[in-house]
Amino acid sequence: MHTIDHIYIDGAFVTPHGEERFDLFNPATEEVIGTVRLADAEDARQAIAAAKRAFPAFSRTTIEERIALLQRMHDAIVAREDDLFAAIVEEYGAPVSRGRWMTGHASGVFLDVIATLREYDFEPRMGSATVRMQPVGVAGLITPWNSNAGFICGKLASALAAGCTAVIKPSEMSALQTRIVTEALHEAGAPAGVFNIVTGRGDTVGAEIVGSPDIAKVSFTGSTAVGKGIVRAAADTLKRVTLELGGKSPSIFLDDADFAVALPLAVMAGFNNSGQACIAGTRLLVPRARLAEFEAMVVAAIDDIVSGDPSDPATTVGPMVSRKQWDRVQGYIRRGIDDGARLIAGGEGRPDGYARGWLVKPTVFADVRNDMAIAREEIFGPVLSIIAYDGDEDAIAIANDTPYGLQAYVFSADEARARRVAERIDAGRVAINSLKHDPKAPFGGFKQSGWGREYGVLGLEAYLEPKALLGLSG
Ligand code: NAD
């Protein structure tokens, strides 16, 4: 059993003022594996005060000093890679390959930000003005459970690179990962108060951060519903807000696509992170004339997807993170059936051979209309919908007929044609004939998938405020 009873404020591990204990589960066994003592609003206030005290000195550090700190943070996370990997598998249920990727991502983001920082011009000329790109202030960073360590590190790296100090509110369901990340980052020797980590509930610690006049900027990754509440709560202090929210991403197969190449990629995009991915390609848009061929190939491809024990290297889809998430996914599968979609793979219940664990059968529906709930709402589980279209214009219209706009995938034998379609999709990223990620490229959503961008230069500028100096003679 893990007992986590410290938070991190002002450079020290301290006992929270909050007294609530929160159970941690292993999603593969449904067993309680530990408890975490949660911070409360008073702890959040202490953390904000520490970050505020640390801001004046840290905001004046040189780029080289910040690069050195980010490098030490990278090295410290690398040194704890095995522990972090074990925590991700135990507490989140990520399959081995995904867990390794997540572990590497948590350290890699520091190097990505260092690369951006080395090239970034903090004092560009614009007209006759010298523009100082100035750190915005104390940043509040709020993370979800589906990539907790990666988002703590990614958001913190960008905030520190800009010269901001930070208060981090990780997901309360990810306390094992948070403990390891916090211990590692502590070893990196940042000045006290530069970053503070307070695990607590969203409606207490999160709300305190969002409402505080001493927080200048909130970067939030999570659900669209909570994101909208954050915008409302942040309005009183007009703080800067970056939101990375949900998605309902289309994978568009143009009629010349080679399904043998494209379909495995699309299946990977759909079941990425066990389906608990904001960028999951969950709507498969297929030319009506090739539907039968596509369906047969999907059914065959699903046979190779193993939903099961995350510690088994053969597993590609792990359990859902919680009972609540499992119930939610099961509810959507039922809803799809009730709404008249045709199940061609998977369905309700656990995969064969499993009596416990929050496992879901990799599920694919055919005959889905884009107005059905399974095509409109983010399920956040391994459930895909095949939607037929007639002609490229129809495909583009269906792809854009969604409140979301985070990611899209386009597959075609003709790259120029795929590009023309990609240019008309309203999404923050469109991957063409690939599942490419680039840490220098902006990441974020159109429409209700968010506000602003993370990664690369735009991710850094999310923590900067431009100040134009006019009238200088030089
Ligand atoms: P969530 O919105 O329930 O919680 C996210 C975080 O916000 C948690 O730390 C939670 O404690 C906190 N929170 C909750 N209420 C709050 C409040 N009132 N004020 C401040 N903070 C509050 O989301 P989740 O269930 O943890 O994560 C799943 C969601 O995250 C999905 O919708 C998914 O699409 C989204 N997501 C988006 C991205 C992206 O980059 N776009 C990445 C991963 C996950």
Boltz pocket constraint, residues with backbone or C-beta under 6 A from the ligand:
constraints:
  - pocket:
      binder: B
      contacts: [[A, 142], [A, 143], [A, 144], [A, 145], [A, 146], [A, 147], [A, 169], [A, 170], [A, 171], [A, 172], [A, 200], [A, 201], [A, 202], [A, 203], [A, 205], [A, 206], [A, 207], [A, 210], [A, 221], [A, 222], [A, 223], [A, 224], [A, 226], [A, 227], [A, 229], [A, 230], [A, 243], [A, 244], [A, 245], [A, 246], [A, 247], [A, 276], [A, 277], [A, 278], [A, 378], [A, 380], [A, 406], [A, 449], [A, 450]]
      max_distance: 6.0
